[in-house]
Amino acid sequence: MAKTSPGEFIRQVRAEGSKVVWPTRKETTSTAIFVGIMMVILSVFFLGIDSLFGAVMQWLLSLV
């Protein structure tokens, strides 16, 4: 495999960069809102699971 010169590398990077399709502001905003909502839902879910397991462990330890 032949080595690529720095100039050729820069040209290839620019060519590949021009193929990138960037999201619109609306897409970025809606995705960020969706991620925020999912983060809150999953946080509450895992808080509930953790609390449930904690209560079960306390109950089991009280039997000893």
ROKOLLO-575222 format. One line per field, with one value per atom (N, C-alpha, C, O, CB): residue number from 1; residue in three letters; chain; atom name; x, y, z. Coordinates in nm, 3 decimals, always signed. Glycine has a CB too. Example, Ala and Ser with C-alpha at 12.3 -4.5 7.8 and 13.67 -1.06 7.14 Angstrom:
num (1/1/1/1/1/2/2/2/2/2)
residuo (ALA/ALA/ALA/ALA/ALA/SER/SER/SER/SER/SER)
cadena (A/A/A/A/A/A/A/A/A/A)
atomo (N/CA/C/O/CB/N/CA/C/O/CB)
X (+1.319/+1.230/+1.320/+1.424/+1.131/+1.285/+1.367/+1.290/+1.341/+1.408)
Y (-0.569/-0.450/-0.330/-0.332/-0.447/-0.225/-0.106/+0.003/+0.114/-0.060)
Z (+0.780/+0.780/+0.780/+0.846/+0.905/+0.708/+0.714/+0.787/+0.804/+0.572)
This chain:
num (1/1/1/1/1/2/2/2/2/2/3/3/3/3/3/4/4/4/4/4/5/5/5/5/5/6/6/6/6/6/7/7/7/7/7/8/8/8/8/8/9/9/9/9/9/10/10/10/10/10/11/11/11/11/11/12/12/12/12/12/13/13/13/13/13/14/14/14/14/14/15/15/15/15/15/16/16/16/16/16/17/17/17/17/17/18/18/18/18/18/19/19/19/19/19/20/20/20/20/20/21/21/21/21/21/22/22/22/22/22/23/23/23/23/23/24/24/24/24/24/25/25/25/25/25/26/26/26/26/26/27/27/27/27/27/28/28/28/28/28/29/29/29/29/29/30/30/30/30/30/31/31/31/31/31/32/32/32/32/32/33/33/33/33/33/34/34/34/34/34/35/35/35/35/35/36/36/36/36/36/37/37/37/37/37/38/38/38/38/38/39/39/39/39/39/40/40/40/40/40/41/41/41/41/41/42/42/42/42/42/43/43/43/43/43/44/44/44/44/44/45/45/45/45/45/46/46/46/46/46/47/47/47/47/47/48/48/48/48/48/49/49/49/49/49/50/50/50/50/50/51/51/51/51/51/52/52/52/52/52/53/53/53/53/53/54/54/54/54/54/55/55/55/55/55/56/56/56/56/56/57/57/57/57/57/58/58/58/58/58/59/59/59/59/59/60/60/60/60/60/61/61/61/61/61/62/62/62/62/62/63/63/63/63/63/64/64/64/64/64)
residuo (MET/MET/MET/MET/MET/ALA/ALA/ALA/ALA/ALA/LYS/LYS/LYS/LYS/LYS/THR/THR/THR/THR/THR/SER/SER/SER/SER/SER/PRO/PRO/PRO/PRO/PRO/GLY/GLY/GLY/GLY/GLY/GLU/GLU/GLU/GLU/GLU/PHE/PHE/PHE/PHE/PHE/ILE/ILE/ILE/ILE/ILE/ARG/ARG/ARG/ARG/ARG/GLN/GLN/GLN/GLN/GLN/VAL/VAL/VAL/VAL/VAL/ARG/ARG/ARG/ARG/ARG/ALA/ALA/ALA/ALA/ALA/GLU/GLU/GLU/GLU/GLU/GLY/GLY/GLY/GLY/GLY/SER/SER/SER/SER/SER/LYS/LYS/LYS/LYS/LYS/VAL/VAL/VAL/VAL/VAL/VAL/VAL/VAL/VAL/VAL/TRP/TRP/TRP/TRP/TRP/PRO/PRO/PRO/PRO/PRO/THR/THR/THR/THR/THR/ARG/ARG/ARG/ARG/ARG/LYS/LYS/LYS/LYS/LYS/GLU/GLU/GLU/GLU/GLU/THR/THR/THR/THR/THR/THR/THR/THR/THR/THR/SER/SER/SER/SER/SER/THR/THR/THR/THR/THR/ALA/ALA/ALA/ALA/ALA/ILE/ILE/ILE/ILE/ILE/PHE/PHE/PHE/PHE/PHE/VAL/VAL/VAL/VAL/VAL/GLY/GLY/GLY/GLY/GLY/ILE/ILE/ILE/ILE/ILE/MET/MET/MET/MET/MET/MET/MET/MET/MET/MET/VAL/VAL/VAL/VAL/VAL/ILE/ILE/ILE/ILE/ILE/LEU/LEU/LEU/LEU/LEU/SER/SER/SER/SER/SER/VAL/VAL/VAL/VAL/VAL/PHE/PHE/PHE/PHE/PHE/PHE/PHE/PHE/PHE/PHE/LEU/LEU/LEU/LEU/LEU/GLY/GLY/GLY/GLY/GLY/ILE/ILE/ILE/ILE/ILE/ASP/ASP/ASP/ASP/ASP/SER/SER/SER/SER/SER/LEU/LEU/LEU/LEU/LEU/PHE/PHE/PHE/PHE/PHE/GLY/GLY/GLY/GLY/GLY/ALA/ALA/ALA/ALA/ALA/VAL/VAL/VAL/VAL/VAL/MET/MET/MET/MET/MET/GLN/GLN/GLN/GLN/GLN/TRP/TRP/TRP/TRP/TRP/LEU/LEU/LEU/LEU/LEU/LEU/LEU/LEU/LEU/LEU/SER/SER/SER/SER/SER/LEU/LEU/LEU/LEU/LEU/VAL/VAL/VAL/VAL/VAL)
cadena (A/A/A/A/A/A/A/A/A/A/A/A/A/A/A/A/A/A/A/A/A/A/A/A/A/A/A/A/A/A/A/A/A/A/A/A/A/A/A/A/A/A/A/A/A/A/A/A/A/A/A/A/A/A/A/A/A/A/A/A/A/A/A/A/A/A/A/A/A/A/A/A/A/A/A/A/A/A/A/A/A/A/A/A/A/A/A/A/A/A/A/A/A/A/A/A/A/A/A/A/A/A/A/A/A/A/A/A/A/A/A/A/A/A/A/A/A/A/A/A/A/A/A/A/A/A/A/A/A/A/A/A/A/A/A/A/A/A/A/A/A/A/A/A/A/A/A/A/A/A/A/A/A/A/A/A/A/A/A/A/A/A/A/A/A/A/A/A/A/A/A/A/A/A/A/A/A/A/A/A/A/A/A/A/A/A/A/A/A/A/A/A/A/A/A/A/A/A/A/A/A/A/A/A/A/A/A/A/A/A/A/A/A/A/A/A/A/A/A/A/A/A/A/A/A/A/A/A/A/A/A/A/A/A/A/A/A/A/A/A/A/A/A/A/A/A/A/A/A/A/A/A/A/A/A/A/A/A/A/A/A/A/A/A/A/A/A/A/A/A/A/A/A/A/A/A/A/A/A/A/A/A/A/A/A/A/A/A/A/A/A/A/A/A/A/A/A/A/A/A/A/A/A/A/A/A/A/A/A/A/A/A/A/A/A/A/A/A/A/A)
atomo (N/CA/C/O/CB/N/CA/C/O/CB/N/CA/C/O/CB/N/CA/C/O/CB/N/CA/C/O/CB/N/CA/C/O/CB/N/CA/C/O/CB/N/CA/C/O/CB/N/CA/C/O/CB/N/CA/C/O/CB/N/CA/C/O/CB/N/CA/C/O/CB/N/CA/C/O/CB/N/CA/C/O/CB/N/CA/C/O/CB/N/CA/C/O/CB/N/CA/C/O/CB/N/CA/C/O/CB/N/CA/C/O/CB/N/CA/C/O/CB/N/CA/C/O/CB/N/CA/C/O/CB/N/CA/C/O/CB/N/CA/C/O/CB/N/CA/C/O/CB/N/CA/C/O/CB/N/CA/C/O/CB/N/CA/C/O/CB/N/CA/C/O/CB/N/CA/C/O/CB/N/CA/C/O/CB/N/CA/C/O/CB/N/CA/C/O/CB/N/CA/C/O/CB/N/CA/C/O/CB/N/CA/C/O/CB/N/CA/C/O/CB/N/CA/C/O/CB/N/CA/C/O/CB/N/CA/C/O/CB/N/CA/C/O/CB/N/CA/C/O/CB/N/CA/C/O/CB/N/CA/C/O/CB/N/CA/C/O/CB/N/CA/C/O/CB/N/CA/C/O/CB/N/CA/C/O/CB/N/CA/C/O/CB/N/CA/C/O/CB/N/CA/C/O/CB/N/CA/C/O/CB/N/CA/C/O/CB/N/CA/C/O/CB/N/CA/C/O/CB/N/CA/C/O/CB/N/CA/C/O/CB/N/CA/C/O/CB/N/CA/C/O/CB/N/CA/C/O/CB/N/CA/C/O/CB/N/CA/C/O/CB/N/CA/C/O/CB/N/CA/C/O/CB)
X (+0.084/+0.000/+0.089/+0.180/-0.096/+0.062/+0.144/+0.105/-0.011/+0.131/+0.204/+0.176/+0.110/+0.140/+0.305/+0.018/-0.053/+0.016/+0.052/-0.203/+0.035/+0.099/+0.002/-0.120/+0.142/+0.055/-0.034/-0.135/-0.250/+0.049/-0.094/-0.186/-0.300/-0.415/-0.111/-0.267/-0.369/-0.463/-0.584/-0.303/-0.407/-0.489/-0.591/-0.709/-0.400/-0.545/-0.636/-0.745/-0.861/-0.558/-0.710/-0.811/-0.913/-1.033/-0.745/-0.868/-0.959/-1.052/-1.171/-0.880/-0.996/-1.077/-1.184/-1.299/-0.989/-1.148/-1.246/-1.353/-1.470/-1.177/-1.313/-1.410/-1.508/-1.629/-1.337/-1.458/-1.546/-1.633/-1.751/-1.462/-1.576/-1.652/-1.767/-1.870/-1.561/-1.751/-1.858/-1.975/-2.084/-1.805/-1.954/-2.061/-2.149/-2.256/-2.001/-2.105/-2.179/-2.308/-2.309/-2.093/-2.418/-2.547/-2.574/-2.603/-2.663/-2.566/-2.584/-2.732/-2.810/-2.512/-2.772/-2.914/-2.955/-2.873/-2.942/-3.083/-3.135/-3.149/-3.140/-3.271/-3.172/-3.191/-3.314/-3.312/-3.208/-3.421/-3.543/-3.515/-3.560/-3.656/-3.441/-3.407/-3.322/-3.345/-3.332/-3.226/-3.138/-3.217/-3.198/-3.025/-3.306/-3.388/-3.480/-3.490/-3.469/-3.549/-3.643/-3.569/-3.619/-3.725/-3.451/-3.373/-3.327/-3.331/-3.251/-3.283/-3.239/-3.354/-3.335/-3.179/-3.473/-3.590/-3.624/-3.653/-3.710/-3.622/-3.651/-3.552/-3.591/-3.647/-3.424/-3.322/-3.346/-3.332/-3.180/-3.380/-3.407/-3.526/-3.520/-3.433/-3.634/-3.752/-3.719/-3.758/-3.867/-3.647/-3.610/-3.520/-3.531/-3.540/-3.431/-3.342/-3.422/-3.392/-3.240/-3.522/-3.605/-3.685/-3.691/-3.700/-3.747/-3.826/-3.740/-3.779/-3.891/-3.624/-3.537/-3.481/-3.461/-3.424/-3.455/-3.406/-3.511/-3.479/-3.370/-3.636/-3.745/-3.763/-3.785/-3.877/-3.755/-3.769/-3.661/-3.692/-3.761/-3.536/-3.427/-3.429/-3.387/-3.293/-3.478/-3.497/-3.599/-3.579/-3.543/-3.707/-3.809/-3.755/-3.779/-3.928/-3.682/-3.624/-3.526/-3.527/-3.553/-3.442/-3.343/-3.412/-3.371/-3.248/-3.515/-3.589/-3.656/-3.657/-3.693/-3.712/-3.776/-3.675/-3.701/-3.842/-3.560/-3.458/-3.406/-3.378/-3.342/-3.393/-3.349/-3.448/-3.409/-3.331/-3.578/-3.681/-3.680/-3.694/-3.819/-3.664/-3.657/-3.537/-3.548/-3.651/-3.423/-3.302/-3.320/-3.279/-3.179/-3.381/-3.407/-3.498/-3.475/-3.469/-3.600/-3.693/-3.621/-3.640/-3.810/-3.538/-3.466/-3.367/-3.352/-3.392/-3.301/-3.206/-3.276/-3.217/-3.122/-3.399/-3.473/-3.516/-3.548/-3.595/-3.518/-3.557/-3.447/-3.473/-3.593/-3.325/-3.210/-3.201/-3.111/-3.081)
Y (-0.118/+0.000/+0.124/+0.137/+0.000/+0.214/+0.334/+0.439/+0.449/+0.393/+0.514/+0.621/+0.737/+0.767/+0.668/+0.803/+0.918/+1.045/+1.058/+0.917/+1.137/+1.264/+1.345/+1.328/+1.344/+1.434/+1.516/+1.597/+1.611/+1.611/+1.649/+1.726/+1.640/+1.682/+1.788/+1.518/+1.426/+1.385/+1.373/+1.301/+1.363/+1.327/+1.436/+1.408/+1.302/+1.563/+1.676/+1.681/+1.706/+1.810/+1.658/+1.658/+1.547/+1.568/+1.643/+1.430/+1.318/+1.347/+1.315/+1.190/+1.409/+1.443/+1.544/+1.531/+1.499/+1.644/+1.743/+1.680/+1.714/+1.857/+1.587/+1.520/+1.437/+1.439/+1.431/+1.366/+1.286/+1.376/+1.346/+1.191/+1.486/+1.579/+1.643/+1.674/+1.686/+1.662/+1.722/+1.626/+1.669/+1.767/+1.496/+1.396/+1.388/+1.327/+1.259/+1.449/+1.442/+1.520/+1.634/+1.495/+1.458/+1.527/+1.566/+1.480/+1.435/+1.694/+1.743/+1.756/+1.792/+1.878/+1.726/+1.739/+1.886/+1.974/+1.670/+1.909/+2.045/+2.083/+1.997/+2.060/+2.210/+2.257/+2.189/+2.154/+2.412/+2.171/+2.107/+1.961/+1.915/+2.114/+1.889/+1.749/+1.740/+1.653/+1.685/+1.830/+1.830/+1.860/+1.795/+1.932/+1.958/+1.996/+1.882/+1.849/+2.122/+1.821/+1.714/+1.592/+1.526/+1.674/+1.563/+1.451/+1.480/+1.391/+1.423/+1.602/+1.639/+1.631/+1.585/+1.780/+1.675/+1.667/+1.521/+1.484/+1.740/+1.438/+1.295/+1.230/+1.152/+1.224/+1.261/+1.205/+1.250/+1.170/+1.247/+1.376/+1.427/+1.357/+1.320/+1.577/+1.337/+1.269/+1.124/+1.075/+1.275/+1.055/+0.916/+0.906/+0.811/+0.856/+1.003/+1.003/+1.015/+0.946/+1.118/+1.101/+1.117/+0.990/+0.943/+1.238/+0.933/+0.812/+0.697/+0.629/+0.771/+0.676/+0.568/+0.593/+0.498/+0.548/+0.717/+0.749/+0.712/+0.653/+0.897/+0.748/+0.715/+0.564/+0.510/+0.784/+0.497/+0.351/+0.285/+0.200/+0.300/+0.322/+0.260/+0.300/+0.222/+0.297/+0.419/+0.457/+0.364/+0.318/+0.606/+0.335/+0.244/+0.104/+0.041/+0.241/+0.053/-0.082/-0.087/-0.183/-0.123/+0.014/+0.018/+0.025/-0.043/+0.139/+0.106/+0.117/-0.015/-0.056/+0.228/-0.082/-0.212/-0.314/-0.383/-0.263/-0.324/-0.418/-0.381/-0.470/-0.421/-0.252/-0.209/-0.252/-0.298/-0.058/-0.236/-0.276/-0.427/-0.475/-0.230/-0.502/-0.648/-0.689/-0.778/-0.714/-0.628/-0.662/-0.628/-0.705/-0.588/-0.513/-0.476/-0.578/-0.618/-0.335/-0.621/-0.721/-0.853/-0.915/-0.741/-0.897/-1.022/-1.015/-1.111/-1.057/-0.901/-0.886/-0.878/-0.914/-0.763/-0.831/-0.825/-0.963/-0.980/-0.734/-1.061/-1.198/-1.270/-1.367/-1.276/-1.224/-1.294/-1.269/-1.321/-1.253)
Z (+0.000/+0.000/+0.000/+0.082/+0.122/-0.091/-0.105/-0.001/+0.038/-0.247/+0.042/+0.138/+0.066/-0.050/+0.209/+0.137/+0.081/+0.129/+0.246/+0.122/+0.036/+0.074/+0.159/+0.150/-0.052/+0.242/+0.327/+0.245/+0.286/+0.412/+0.132/+0.048/-0.004/-0.003/-0.069/-0.050/-0.100/+0.014/-0.006/-0.163/+0.133/+0.249/+0.279/+0.302/+0.373/+0.277/+0.304/+0.198/+0.231/+0.307/+0.072/-0.035/-0.013/-0.035/-0.172/+0.028/+0.053/+0.172/+0.169/+0.079/+0.275/+0.391/+0.353/+0.394/+0.505/+0.274/+0.230/+0.143/+0.154/+0.154/+0.056/-0.031/+0.052/+0.026/-0.133/+0.150/+0.236/+0.323/+0.346/+0.324/+0.372/+0.455/+0.379/+0.439/+0.508/+0.249/+0.170/+0.151/+0.113/+0.034/+0.177/+0.163/+0.287/+0.284/+0.133/+0.397/+0.523/+0.512/+0.465/+0.640/+0.555/+0.558/+0.703/+0.787/+0.499/+0.731/+0.868/+0.899/+0.811/+0.888/+1.024/+1.060/+1.067/+1.092/+1.196/+1.045/+1.055/+1.201/+1.289/+0.981/+1.227/+1.364/+1.426/+1.543/+1.368/+1.346/+1.396/+1.435/+1.540/+1.289/+1.352/+1.383/+1.510/+1.595/+1.266/+1.522/+1.639/+1.766/+1.868/+1.622/+1.759/+1.874/+1.914/+2.032/+1.845/+1.818/+1.851/+1.907/+1.998/+1.728/+1.854/+1.906/+2.049/+2.134/+1.815/+2.076/+2.211/+2.310/+2.423/+2.210/+2.270/+2.358/+2.385/+2.499/+2.295/+2.282/+2.298/+2.394/+2.481/+2.162/+2.379/+2.467/+2.611/+2.704/+2.421/+2.631/+2.765/+2.829/+2.947/+2.760/+2.753/+2.805/+2.839/+2.945/+2.704/+2.753/+2.779/+2.901/+2.979/+2.657/+2.919/+3.034/+3.164/+3.261/+3.023/+3.166/+3.284/+3.311/+3.425/+3.268/+3.207/+3.223/+3.276/+3.371/+3.090/+3.217/+3.261/+3.401/+3.477/+3.162/+3.435/+3.569/+3.673/+3.776/+3.579/+3.647/+3.741/+3.748/+3.856/+3.698/+3.634/+3.631/+3.717/+3.801/+3.486/+3.696/+3.771/+3.918/+4.004/+3.710/+3.949/+4.090/+4.155/+4.268/+4.101/+4.084/+4.136/+4.156/+4.260/+4.044/+4.058/+4.069/+4.185/+4.263/+3.938/+4.199/+4.306/+4.443/+4.537/+4.288/+4.453/+4.578/+4.613/+4.729/+4.570/+4.514/+4.535/+4.587/+4.685/+4.406/+4.520/+4.564/+4.703/+4.784/+4.464/+4.731/+4.863/+4.971/+5.077/+4.867/+4.942/+5.039/+5.060/+5.172/+4.992/+4.951/+4.962/+5.045/+5.130/+4.823/+5.023/+5.099/+5.246/+5.333/+5.041/+5.276/+5.416/+5.481/+5.596/+5.425/+5.411/+5.463/+5.489/+5.594/+5.367/+5.391/+5.408/+5.525/+5.599/+5.279/+5.540/+5.650/+5.785/+5.888/+5.629/+5.786/+5.913/+5.960/+6.078/+5.899/+5.873/+5.909/+5.984/+6.056/+5.785/+5.969/+6.031/+6.178/+6.244/+5.965)
